Amino acid sequence: MSAPRVMFERSGAGRTQRLRAAARDRTRERVRPSRPKMKALELRPGGRFAWAALPAPPPPSSLAAVVRPLAIATCDMDRPIALGGTPFPAPLSFGHECVAEVLAVGGDVAVIRPGQRVVVPFQISCGSCSACLGGRTANCETVPPASMYGFGVSGGHWGGAIADELAVPYADAMLVPLPDGLDPVAAASVADNVSDAYRHIGPHLPPLLASDPDARVLIVGAQSRRHLFTGSVSLYTGLIARALGARDVTLVDARAEVRRQAEALGLTALSPDAARRGDPAPLTAEVSGTPAGLRFALGMTAPDGTCTSSGTLHAHARIPTLQMYGRNVTLTIARVHARAVIPDVLALMVAGRLHPELVTTTVAGFEDAHVALAEHVRQAHTKTVISRELR
């Protein structure tokens, strides 16, 4: 229950007002429809996926846009959301990582134009408040905290990306044009997971390699074979570390299938027991989402090293503070500021140094999304991408 408290810690009244407005709109459109219906995928209780006919977004306001998702990727959190392992309740409109085509823009939109292909960040941000101007787009001050697509009422009821249309409230601020030549399927997860992986590595690795070209990067994933979160962020983190010049990249994961995929990508892969016998690393990236993973990563961080963590849905986690103090370890627990780092990720892809599509395990057509996602959450799939262009 800590997650809902975080979401209401600032602008609680604003979030409540938005949720009420969304409820009124749904009721009004059900009783007296004024907009055409669109096809959208809903996650329902019990991990069931079903298509729904929902009201299409209204014409965009002055700063907004309406887009048509072309390629939608699963997030590592989607599996636990679908299986009831998070505080994000169903039913909800599903999907929050996508590349889309712009259908229409408001009168004051200056940069984005209809017909463009764009990456749609999963977080809502205005681009003009002090947080956005400082690159802290996940903490936009114009909207309530944790405003994002695909999380239902918990994210502010902004809709889901597996739909015919998606409303973007701040088109110029949020949307990032997809560079020519990049496949939407390859770039779909840049909206969240690939960018999350980048923030673990991008700010820290270059200065580390400048002082030690052989510096080791250690990525900590699942500590249990029954881990609910899928493993794409840890694999993306390894690919980005390699793209930025790291020679020694090790991924730690208790799941044999994730280790096999990591080895196929050219990474060193170890079980947690095997990794404990190795040397600590100056840069550790903890992407397990569990207190056990965080403790493991901190224990494997070298003196004067840095540990970055994706955080956890648990309210509390015990950490080895005395050991950290003795080693001068720096710990960062944070959410990604997706909009701020998406251009850096796309630049690596354009240069041919990063290939997120190598992590994708399944690509399915839009009409088959309900079947593909039901299989994704019940099988050992790492990354599923739904493509509207796949027939």
PEQUIDA-V487510 format. One record per pair of residues at least 4 apart in sequence whose ideal C-beta (glycine too) atoms are under 7 Angstrom apart, sorted by the first residue. I is the first residue (numbers start at 1). J is the second residue. If there is no record, write none. Layout:
BEGIN
i | j
I | J
I | J
END
This chain:
BEGIN
i | j
1 | 5
1 | 87
2 | 6
2 | 315
3 | 7
3 | 87
3 | 154
3 | 313
4 | 8
4 | 87
4 | 154
5 | 9
6 | 145
6 | 146
7 | 15
7 | 145
7 | 146
7 | 154
8 | 12
8 | 15
9 | 145
10 | 144
10 | 145
11 | 15
11 | 144
11 | 145
12 | 16
13 | 17
14 | 18
14 | 144
15 | 19
15 | 144
15 | 156
16 | 20
17 | 21
18 | 22
18 | 156
18 | 157
19 | 23
19 | 153
19 | 157
20 | 24
21 | 25
22 | 26
22 | 157
23 | 27
24 | 28
25 | 29
26 | 30
27 | 31
28 | 32
29 | 33
29 | 34
29 | 35
29 | 55
35 | 55
35 | 56
35 | 58
36 | 56
37 | 53
37 | 54
37 | 55
37 | 56
38 | 54
38 | 56
38 | 163
38 | 164
38 | 165
39 | 51
39 | 53
39 | 163
39 | 164
40 | 52
40 | 54
40 | 93
40 | 160
40 | 162
40 | 163
40 | 164
41 | 49
41 | 51
41 | 94
41 | 95
41 | 160
41 | 162
41 | 163
41 | 369
41 | 370
42 | 50
42 | 52
42 | 91
42 | 92
42 | 93
42 | 94
43 | 49
43 | 82
43 | 90
43 | 91
43 | 92
43 | 94
44 | 48
44 | 50
44 | 90
44 | 91
45 | 90
45 | 91
47 | 82
47 | 83
47 | 377
49 | 94
49 | 370
49 | 373
49 | 374
50 | 370
51 | 370
56 | 164
56 | 165
57 | 66
57 | 165
57 | 167
59 | 104
60 | 64
60 | 65
60 | 66
60 | 104
60 | 105
60 | 106
61 | 106
62 | 106
62 | 107
62 | 108
63 | 106
63 | 108
63 | 109
63 | 169
63 | 170
63 | 171
64 | 106
64 | 167
64 | 168
64 | 169
64 | 170
64 | 171
65 | 102
65 | 104
65 | 105
65 | 106
65 | 109
65 | 112
65 | 168
65 | 171
65 | 175
66 | 103
66 | 104
66 | 165
66 | 167
67 | 100
67 | 101
67 | 102
67 | 103
67 | 118
67 | 120
67 | 166
67 | 168
68 | 100
68 | 101
68 | 103
68 | 164
68 | 165
69 | 98
69 | 100
69 | 161
69 | 162
69 | 163
69 | 166
69 | 388
70 | 99
70 | 100
70 | 101
70 | 117
70 | 184
70 | 388
70 | 389
71 | 98
71 | 99
71 | 184
71 | 185
71 | 188
71 | 385
71 | 387
72 | 95
72 | 97
72 | 98
72 | 161
72 | 162
72 | 188
72 | 385
72 | 386
73 | 97
73 | 188
73 | 189
73 | 383
73 | 385
74 | 78
74 | 376
74 | 383
74 | 384
75 | 96
75 | 97
75 | 192
75 | 193
76 | 193
76 | 229
76 | 230
76 | 231
76 | 232
76 | 233
77 | 81
77 | 86
77 | 229
78 | 82
79 | 83
79 | 228
79 | 229
79 | 230
79 | 377
80 | 85
80 | 86
80 | 228
80 | 229
81 | 86
81 | 88
82 | 377
83 | 228
83 | 377
85 | 228
86 | 313
87 | 154
87 | 313
88 | 92
88 | 151
88 | 152
88 | 154
89 | 152
92 | 151
92 | 152
92 | 160
93 | 150
93 | 152
93 | 159
93 | 160
93 | 163
94 | 150
94 | 160
94 | 162
95 | 150
95 | 160
95 | 161
95 | 162
96 | 122
96 | 148
96 | 149
96 | 150
96 | 151
96 | 160
96 | 161
96 | 192
97 | 122
97 | 161
97 | 188
97 | 189
97 | 191
97 | 192
97 | 193
98 | 120
98 | 161
98 | 188
98 | 191
99 | 117
99 | 118
99 | 119
99 | 178
99 | 184
99 | 187
99 | 188
100 | 118
100 | 120
100 | 166
101 | 115
101 | 117
102 | 112
102 | 113
102 | 114
102 | 115
102 | 116
102 | 118
103 | 114
103 | 165
104 | 114
105 | 109
105 | 112
105 | 113
105 | 114
105 | 171
106 | 171
109 | 171
109 | 172
110 | 172
111 | 172
112 | 116
112 | 118
112 | 171
112 | 172
112 | 175
116 | 177
117 | 178
117 | 184
118 | 175
118 | 176
118 | 177
118 | 178
119 | 176
119 | 178
119 | 187
119 | 190
119 | 191
119 | 342
120 | 166
120 | 168
120 | 174
120 | 175
120 | 191
121 | 174
121 | 191
121 | 338
121 | 339
121 | 342
122 | 148
122 | 149
122 | 150
122 | 191
122 | 192
122 | 338
123 | 137
123 | 138
123 | 147
123 | 148
123 | 338
123 | 339
124 | 140
124 | 143
124 | 147
124 | 148
124 | 158
124 | 169
125 | 132
125 | 137
125 | 140
125 | 170
125 | 173
125 | 174
125 | 339
126 | 132
126 | 140
126 | 142
126 | 143
126 | 170
126 | 173
127 | 132
127 | 170
127 | 172
127 | 173
128 | 132
128 | 133
128 | 173
129 | 133
129 | 140
129 | 141
129 | 142
130 | 134
130 | 141
131 | 136
131 | 139
131 | 140
131 | 141
132 | 137
132 | 140
132 | 173
135 | 337
135 | 340
136 | 337
137 | 337
137 | 338
137 | 339
137 | 340
138 | 335
138 | 336
138 | 337
138 | 338
143 | 147
144 | 156
146 | 155
147 | 155
147 | 156
147 | 158
148 | 155
148 | 158
149 | 155
149 | 158
149 | 159
149 | 160
149 | 161
150 | 155
150 | 160
150 | 161
151 | 155
152 | 157
153 | 157
159 | 163
159 | 166
159 | 167
161 | 166
162 | 369
162 | 386
168 | 174
168 | 175
170 | 174
171 | 175
174 | 339
176 | 342
176 | 343
176 | 346
178 | 182
178 | 184
178 | 187
179 | 346
179 | 350
182 | 186
182 | 187
182 | 349
182 | 350
183 | 187
184 | 188
185 | 357
185 | 363
185 | 385
185 | 387
186 | 356
186 | 357
187 | 349
188 | 385
189 | 193
189 | 194
189 | 232
189 | 356
189 | 383
190 | 194
190 | 195
190 | 342
190 | 345
190 | 346
190 | 356
191 | 338
192 | 196
192 | 338
193 | 197
193 | 232
193 | 233
193 | 236
194 | 198
194 | 236
194 | 345
194 | 356
195 | 199
195 | 336
195 | 338
195 | 341
195 | 342
195 | 345
196 | 233
196 | 310
196 | 336
197 | 201
197 | 233
197 | 236
197 | 237
197 | 240
198 | 202
198 | 240
198 | 341
198 | 344
198 | 345
199 | 203
199 | 336
199 | 341
200 | 237
200 | 285
200 | 308
201 | 205
201 | 237
201 | 240
201 | 241
201 | 244
201 | 285
202 | 244
202 | 341
202 | 344
204 | 208
204 | 283
204 | 306
205 | 209
205 | 217
205 | 241
205 | 244
205 | 246
205 | 283
206 | 210
206 | 244
208 | 212
208 | 215
208 | 282
208 | 283
209 | 213
209 | 215
209 | 245
209 | 246
214 | 247
214 | 248
215 | 282
215 | 283
216 | 248
216 | 250
216 | 281
216 | 282
217 | 241
217 | 246
217 | 248
217 | 249
217 | 281
217 | 283
218 | 250
218 | 252
218 | 281
218 | 284
218 | 300
219 | 234
219 | 237
219 | 238
219 | 250
219 | 251
219 | 252
219 | 285
219 | 287
220 | 252
220 | 284
220 | 285
220 | 286
220 | 287
220 | 288
220 | 293
220 | 296
220 | 297
221 | 231
221 | 234
221 | 251
221 | 252
221 | 253
221 | 258
221 | 287
221 | 288
222 | 227
222 | 231
222 | 253
222 | 254
222 | 255
222 | 258
222 | 288
223 | 254
223 | 272
223 | 288
223 | 290
223 | 292
223 | 293
223 | 296
224 | 254
225 | 254
225 | 255
227 | 254
227 | 255
229 | 289
230 | 382
231 | 235
231 | 253
231 | 255
231 | 258
231 | 382
232 | 236
232 | 359
232 | 382
232 | 383
233 | 237
233 | 287
233 | 310
234 | 238
234 | 251
234 | 253
234 | 287
235 | 239
235 | 261
235 | 262
235 | 265
235 | 359
235 | 382
236 | 240
236 | 356
236 | 359
237 | 241
237 | 285
237 | 287
238 | 242
238 | 249
238 | 251
238 | 262
238 | 265
238 | 267
239 | 243
239 | 265
239 | 354
240 | 244
240 | 354
241 | 246
241 | 249
242 | 246
242 | 249
242 | 266
243 | 348
243 | 353
243 | 354
249 | 267
249 | 268
250 | 268
250 | 270
251 | 262
251 | 267
251 | 269
252 | 270
252 | 272
252 | 275
253 | 258
253 | 259
253 | 269
254 | 271
254 | 272
255 | 259
256 | 260
257 | 261
257 | 380
258 | 262
259 | 263
259 | 269
260 | 264
261 | 265
261 | 382
262 | 267
262 | 269
263 | 267
263 | 269
265 | 358
270 | 274
270 | 275
271 | 275
272 | 276
272 | 296
275 | 300
280 | 300
280 | 301
280 | 302
280 | 305
281 | 300
281 | 301
281 | 302
281 | 305
282 | 302
282 | 305
283 | 305
283 | 306
284 | 297
284 | 300
284 | 301
284 | 305
284 | 307
285 | 308
286 | 293
286 | 294
286 | 297
286 | 307
286 | 308
286 | 309
286 | 310
287 | 310
288 | 293
289 | 293
289 | 310
289 | 312
289 | 313
290 | 312
291 | 295
291 | 312
291 | 314
291 | 317
291 | 318
292 | 296
293 | 297
294 | 298
294 | 309
294 | 312
294 | 317
294 | 319
295 | 299
295 | 318
295 | 319
295 | 320
296 | 300
297 | 301
297 | 307
297 | 309
298 | 307
298 | 319
298 | 320
298 | 324
298 | 329
298 | 331
299 | 320
299 | 323
301 | 305
301 | 307
301 | 327
301 | 329
303 | 327
303 | 328
304 | 328
305 | 329
306 | 330
307 | 329
307 | 331
308 | 332
309 | 331
309 | 332
309 | 333
311 | 333
311 | 334
311 | 335
312 | 317
319 | 324
320 | 324
321 | 325
322 | 326
323 | 327
324 | 329
324 | 331
336 | 341
337 | 341
338 | 342
341 | 345
342 | 346
343 | 347
344 | 348
345 | 349
346 | 350
347 | 351
348 | 353
348 | 354
349 | 354
359 | 382
359 | 383
360 | 383
360 | 385
361 | 381
361 | 382
361 | 383
361 | 384
362 | 372
362 | 376
362 | 381
362 | 384
363 | 385
363 | 387
363 | 390
364 | 368
364 | 369
364 | 372
364 | 384
364 | 386
364 | 390
365 | 387
365 | 390
365 | 391
366 | 386
366 | 387
366 | 388
368 | 372
369 | 373
369 | 386
370 | 374
371 | 375
372 | 376
372 | 384
372 | 386
373 | 377
373 | 384
374 | 378
375 | 379
376 | 381
376 | 384
END
